[in-house]
Amino acid sequence: MATIYIVHSTDIARRLALEYPDYHHRLHTFDGQTEADKRGVGTIHQIERRACKTTHVLCSNSYVVALELKHLVGRSPNVLLPIGVRPSPIVSF
């Protein structure tokens, strides 16, 4: 059986983004496990990292999340599945 894991964000990435406004510019300076341990979410990070490393196909919904996975989890996604909103007329009720 093959597994696919689609990541929208990681717990540690959300926490770092709240703490550091320039988070994405400094992404390469963070160690995911160290930062997770500092915030008391080391086990959550280990579970997320293990899921990312052992799945057959790792997917990300954006280029930014792909960078987060590469730097914080240690694996780049196999597939990028961008999401977005198509422009549409404003509907009023």
Order of alpha helices (4+ residues) and beta strands (2+ residues): beta-alpha-alpha-alpha-beta-alpha-beta
